Amino acid sequence: MRYIIYGAGAIGGVTGAGLYRSGHEVVLIARGDHYSAIRKSGLRVNDPNGSTTFAIPVVVHPSEITYRTDDVVMLAMKSQDTLDAVGELAKIAPVTTSVVCMQNGVENERVTLRYFENVYGVCVVGGTAYLEPGIVMAESGPVFGSLDLGRYPAGIDERAELISKALSDSWVMFLREHVMEWKQTKLLRNLVLAVQALCGANVRQGKFFDIARAEGEACLRAANITFVDNDTWNEARALGPEVPLPPEGRTIGGSSWQSLARGTGSIESAYLNGEILLLARQHGISTPANALLYELGVRAATSRQPPGNMSEEDLFRLLNA
């Protein structure tokens, strides 16, 4: 099979590099300076074991690829970019193409299924970063983290098994009959990303996040949406690579922090905190913490504020106001 990585940033870059390192055929789709840097000098992957550069073929648009029946397209762009990206892909790729959603949030699979018959969800657990053109970083290596993979909306088929096997050299793999239950739990955990973007890379599990998560769980239960409990989640994650906190603390945050750091002008808050707001409005639940995080996150992104301009005390003050 050939693996087409659509969005070769943090997750896409390390995943493509891992597949290429294992001998699989890989094509990257990247944009702007990142595309230019990869085309000129290759994709460099930095992890705790050192730095490796991979001469992976790269294109700037999916129309530059002639699609085959054995292709697997792995979506790794931010959720706010999925609709446009999948729309472009659908103009040239067969409707039977296998499309794997490796993004945060739970809306990407639903969007993709409108265009393609064979859609797979992946719950990604691993620290990766993309801040400089041509370079991606991983907090662990050569195993980058763990992935839960299954067919959307449910099931495990032969193609899922083949994809899982291909990824197993670089990730601890779990095939899941109901992969979206794992992605719903990841959604709850990702509600902290806006807090981290606003308050700093080392803000992970604070009191404000606890409030935002409690709101999120209430919304999922009101909507009768099943998610994985903490004990089951932690048991699975314990089988992945151990990533100790650096002695000096973290200097790079998660995906939302990276969006502010790169000044992209957009942030995935609408598909994280905004997903909770959607359920809250549908079921009449009050979610002021998530509403505040959504508003502040979008405001910071559109005004191109750098990350870490606030404190948790600031968040509580605004929430109480």
C-alpha positions as CSV (number, residue, x, y, z in Angstrom):
1,M,0.0,0.0,0.0
2,R,1.0,3.6,-0.5
3,Y,0.5,6.1,2.3
4,I,-0.3,9.7,1.4
5,I,0.1,12.0,4.3
6,Y,-2.2,14.9,3.8
7,G,-0.9,17.6,6.2
8,A,2.7,16.8,7.0
9,G,3.0,18.9,10.1
10,A,3.6,17.5,13.6
11,I,1.5,14.2,13.6
12,G,1.6,13.8,9.8
13,G,5.3,14.4,9.6
14,V,6.4,11.9,12.3
15,T,3.8,9.3,11.0
16,G,5.1,9.7,7.4
17,A,8.7,9.4,8.5
18,G,7.9,6.3,10.6
19,L,6.2,4.6,7.7
20,Y,9.0,5.6,5.3
21,R,11.7,4.4,7.8
22,S,9.9,1.0,7.8
23,G,10.2,0.7,4.0
24,H,6.6,1.7,3.0
25,E,5.9,3.9,0.0
26,V,5.0,7.4,1.3
27,V,4.0,10.7,-0.3
28,L,3.7,13.9,1.8
29,I,1.4,16.8,1.0
30,A,2.7,20.0,2.6
31,R,2.2,23.7,2.0
32,G,4.3,26.9,1.7
33,D,7.7,27.1,3.3
34,H,7.3,23.6,4.8
35,Y,6.8,22.1,1.4
36,S,9.8,24.0,0.0
37,A,12.1,23.0,2.9
38,I,11.1,19.3,2.6
39,R,11.5,19.3,-1.2
40,K,14.9,20.9,-1.0
41,S,16.5,19.2,2.1
42,G,14.1,16.4,3.1
43,L,12.0,16.1,6.3
44,R,14.0,16.2,9.5
45,V,12.7,14.4,12.6
46,N,14.1,15.3,16.0
47,D,13.5,12.9,18.9
48,P,15.3,12.1,22.1
49,N,17.6,9.7,20.2
50,G,18.8,12.4,17.8
51,S,18.0,13.9,14.4
52,T,17.3,12.0,11.2
53,T,16.5,13.4,7.7
54,F,14.2,11.5,5.3
55,A,14.1,12.2,1.6
56,I,10.3,11.5,1.3
57,P,8.6,12.6,-1.9
58,V,6.4,15.7,-1.3
59,V,3.8,17.6,-3.3
60,V,1.9,20.8,-2.5
61,H,-1.6,19.7,-3.6
62,P,-3.4,16.3,-3.8
63,S,-4.1,16.9,-7.5
64,E,-0.4,16.2,-8.2
65,I,-0.9,12.6,-7.3
66,T,-2.3,9.8,-9.6
67,Y,-4.3,7.7,-7.2
68,R,-4.2,3.9,-7.0
69,T,-6.6,1.3,-5.5
70,D,-4.1,0.5,-2.7
71,D,-3.7,4.1,-1.6
72,V,-4.3,5.1,2.0
73,V,-4.8,8.8,2.6
74,M,-4.0,9.9,6.2
75,L,-5.5,13.3,7.1
76,A,-3.4,15.2,9.6
77,M,-4.4,18.8,9.0
78,K,-6.2,20.7,11.8
79,S,-9.9,20.0,12.1
80,Q,-10.8,23.5,10.9
81,D,-9.1,22.7,7.6
82,T,-10.7,19.3,7.0
83,L,-13.7,20.3,5.0
84,D,-11.8,22.2,2.4
85,A,-9.0,19.5,2.2
86,V,-11.4,16.6,1.8
87,G,-13.4,18.5,-0.8
88,E,-10.2,19.0,-2.9
89,L,-9.3,15.3,-2.4
90,A,-12.7,14.2,-3.5
91,K,-12.3,15.9,-6.9
92,I,-9.5,13.5,-7.9
93,A,-9.4,10.5,-5.6
94,P,-11.8,7.5,-6.1
95,V,-14.7,7.4,-3.7
96,T,-13.5,4.0,-2.5
97,T,-10.1,5.4,-1.3
98,S,-9.3,4.6,2.3
99,V,-9.1,7.8,4.3
100,V,-7.7,7.8,7.9
101,C,-8.5,10.7,10.2
102,M,-5.6,11.3,12.6
103,Q,-6.8,14.6,13.9
104,N,-8.1,15.8,17.3
105,G,-11.9,16.2,17.7
106,V,-14.7,13.9,16.6
107,E,-16.1,15.8,13.5
108,N,-13.5,14.8,10.9
109,E,-14.7,11.3,10.4
110,R,-18.3,12.5,9.9
111,V,-17.2,15.1,7.3
112,T,-15.0,12.6,5.4
113,L,-17.7,10.0,5.2
114,R,-19.8,12.4,3.1
115,Y,-17.1,12.1,0.4
116,F,-15.5,8.7,0.8
117,E,-16.9,5.2,1.6
118,N,-14.0,3.8,3.6
119,V,-13.2,6.0,6.6
120,Y,-11.1,5.2,9.6
121,G,-10.7,7.0,12.9
122,V,-7.5,7.2,14.9
123,C,-7.0,8.4,18.4
124,V,-3.5,9.8,18.6
125,V,-1.6,9.9,21.9
126,G,1.9,11.2,21.5
127,G,3.8,14.4,21.9
128,T,4.8,15.9,18.5
129,A,5.5,19.4,17.3
130,Y,6.0,21.4,14.1
131,L,7.3,25.0,14.6
132,E,9.9,25.4,11.8
133,P,9.7,24.5,8.1
134,G,11.1,21.1,7.2
135,I,11.5,20.0,10.9
136,V,9.1,18.0,13.1
137,M,9.7,16.9,16.6
138,A,8.7,13.9,18.8
139,E,8.9,13.6,22.6
140,S,9.8,9.9,22.2
141,G,11.4,7.7,19.6
142,P,11.7,5.5,17.7
143,V,8.2,4.7,19.0
144,F,6.3,8.0,18.9
145,G,3.3,7.1,21.1
146,S,0.2,5.0,20.8
147,L,-2.7,4.9,18.3
148,D,-6.2,3.5,18.6
149,L,-7.5,2.7,15.2
150,G,-10.8,1.4,13.8
151,R,-13.3,1.8,11.0
152,Y,-15.8,4.6,11.2
153,P,-18.4,4.6,12.5
154,A,-17.5,1.1,13.9
155,G,-15.8,-2.1,13.1
156,I,-12.4,-3.6,12.2
157,D,-11.7,-4.8,8.7
158,E,-8.8,-6.2,6.7
159,R,-7.7,-2.7,5.6
160,A,-7.6,-1.5,9.3
161,E,-5.5,-4.5,10.2
162,L,-3.0,-3.8,7.3
163,I,-2.7,-0.1,8.3
164,S,-2.2,-1.0,12.0
165,K,0.6,-3.5,11.0
166,A,2.3,-0.8,8.9
167,L,2.3,1.7,11.7
168,S,3.3,-0.8,14.4
169,D,7.1,-0.1,14.0
170,S,6.6,3.5,15.0
171,W,3.5,3.4,17.3
172,V,2.0,1.1,19.9
173,M,-1.1,0.0,18.0
174,F,-4.6,-0.9,19.3
175,L,-7.4,-2.0,17.0
176,R,-10.7,-0.8,18.3
177,E,-14.2,-2.0,17.3
178,H,-15.6,1.3,18.6
179,V,-12.7,3.7,18.0
180,M,-14.9,6.8,18.5
181,E,-15.3,6.0,22.2
182,W,-11.6,6.5,22.5
183,K,-11.7,9.7,20.4
184,Q,-14.5,11.1,22.7
185,T,-12.2,10.6,25.7
186,K,-9.4,12.2,23.9
187,L,-11.8,15.1,23.1
188,L,-12.3,15.6,26.9
189,R,-8.6,15.5,27.5
190,N,-8.0,18.0,24.7
191,L,-10.1,20.6,26.4
192,V,-6.9,21.5,28.2
193,L,-5.3,22.6,25.0
194,A,-6.9,26.0,25.0
195,V,-5.8,26.5,28.6
196,Q,-2.3,25.6,27.7
197,A,-2.3,27.9,24.7
198,L,-3.5,30.8,26.8
199,C,-1.5,30.1,30.0
200,G,1.7,28.4,28.9
201,A,3.3,25.1,27.8
202,N,3.6,23.6,31.3
203,V,-0.1,24.1,32.1
204,R,-1.6,20.6,31.8
205,Q,-4.0,19.4,34.5
206,G,-5.1,22.5,36.5
207,K,-8.3,23.4,38.3
208,F,-9.7,25.3,35.3
209,F,-9.2,22.2,33.1
210,D,-11.0,20.1,35.7
211,I,-14.0,22.4,35.4
212,A,-13.9,22.4,31.6
213,R,-13.7,18.6,31.6
214,A,-16.6,18.2,34.0
215,E,-18.7,20.3,31.7
216,G,-17.6,18.2,28.8
217,E,-18.5,14.9,30.5
218,A,-21.9,16.3,31.4
219,C,-22.6,17.1,27.8
220,L,-21.5,13.7,26.5
221,R,-23.7,12.0,29.0
222,A,-26.7,14.2,28.2
223,A,-26.2,13.3,24.5
224,N,-25.9,9.5,25.4
225,I,-22.4,9.5,23.8
226,T,-20.2,6.7,25.1
227,F,-16.6,7.4,26.1
228,V,-13.8,5.4,27.7
229,D,-13.4,5.7,31.5
230,N,-10.1,6.9,33.0
231,D,-9.0,3.6,34.3
232,T,-9.4,1.9,30.9
233,W,-7.7,4.8,29.2
234,N,-4.7,4.8,31.6
235,E,-4.3,1.1,31.3
236,A,-3.9,1.4,27.5
237,R,-1.6,4.4,27.7
238,A,0.7,2.7,30.2
239,L,1.6,0.3,27.3
240,G,3.0,3.2,25.3
241,P,6.4,4.9,25.6
242,E,7.2,6.7,28.9
243,V,7.9,10.4,28.3
244,P,9.3,12.0,31.5
245,L,8.8,15.7,32.0
246,P,12.0,17.7,31.2
247,P,13.8,18.9,34.4
248,E,13.4,22.5,33.2
249,G,9.8,22.1,32.3
250,R,8.1,22.0,28.9
251,T,9.1,24.6,26.4
252,I,6.7,23.5,23.7
253,G,2.9,22.9,24.2
254,G,0.3,21.0,22.4
255,S,-1.3,21.7,19.0
256,S,-3.3,24.8,20.0
257,W,-0.2,26.2,21.7
258,Q,1.8,25.6,18.5
259,S,-0.9,27.3,16.4
260,L,-0.4,30.5,18.5
261,A,3.4,30.1,18.5
262,R,3.5,29.9,14.7
263,G,1.0,32.7,14.3
264,T,-1.2,30.8,11.9
265,G,-4.3,33.0,12.5
266,S,-6.5,30.0,13.3
267,I,-7.0,27.5,16.1
268,E,-8.9,24.3,16.5
269,S,-11.0,25.5,19.5
270,A,-14.3,25.2,17.5
271,Y,-13.8,21.5,17.2
272,L,-12.6,20.9,20.8
273,N,-14.3,23.4,23.3
274,G,-16.7,24.2,20.5
275,E,-17.8,20.6,20.3
276,I,-18.8,20.8,23.9
277,L,-20.7,24.1,23.2
278,L,-22.6,22.4,20.4
279,L,-23.8,19.6,22.7
280,A,-24.5,22.1,25.5
281,R,-26.8,24.1,23.2
282,Q,-28.5,21.0,21.9
283,H,-29.2,19.7,25.4
284,G,-29.7,22.8,27.5
285,I,-26.5,22.5,29.6
286,S,-24.5,25.4,31.0
287,T,-20.8,25.3,30.0
288,P,-19.3,28.7,30.9
289,A,-15.7,27.5,31.2
290,N,-15.7,26.0,27.7
291,A,-17.4,29.1,26.3
292,L,-14.7,31.3,27.8
293,L,-11.9,29.1,26.5
294,Y,-13.4,29.0,23.0
295,E,-13.8,32.8,22.9
296,L,-10.3,33.6,24.3
297,G,-8.7,31.0,22.0
298,V,-10.2,32.3,18.8
299,R,-9.5,35.9,19.9
300,A,-5.8,35.0,20.5
301,A,-5.5,33.2,17.2
302,T,-7.1,35.9,15.0
303,S,-5.1,38.7,16.7
304,R,-2.0,36.5,16.4
305,Q,-1.1,36.7,20.1
306,P,1.8,34.5,21.3
307,P,0.9,31.7,23.6
308,G,1.1,32.0,27.4
309,N,-0.2,35.6,27.8
310,M,-2.5,34.7,30.7
311,S,-2.6,32.8,33.9
312,E,-5.2,30.4,35.4
313,E,-6.0,33.2,37.9
314,D,-6.9,35.4,34.9
315,L,-9.2,32.6,33.6
316,F,-11.0,32.3,36.9
317,R,-11.4,36.1,37.2
318,L,-13.0,36.3,33.8
319,L,-15.2,33.2,34.5
320,N,-16.4,34.7,37.7
321,A,-17.1,38.0,36.0
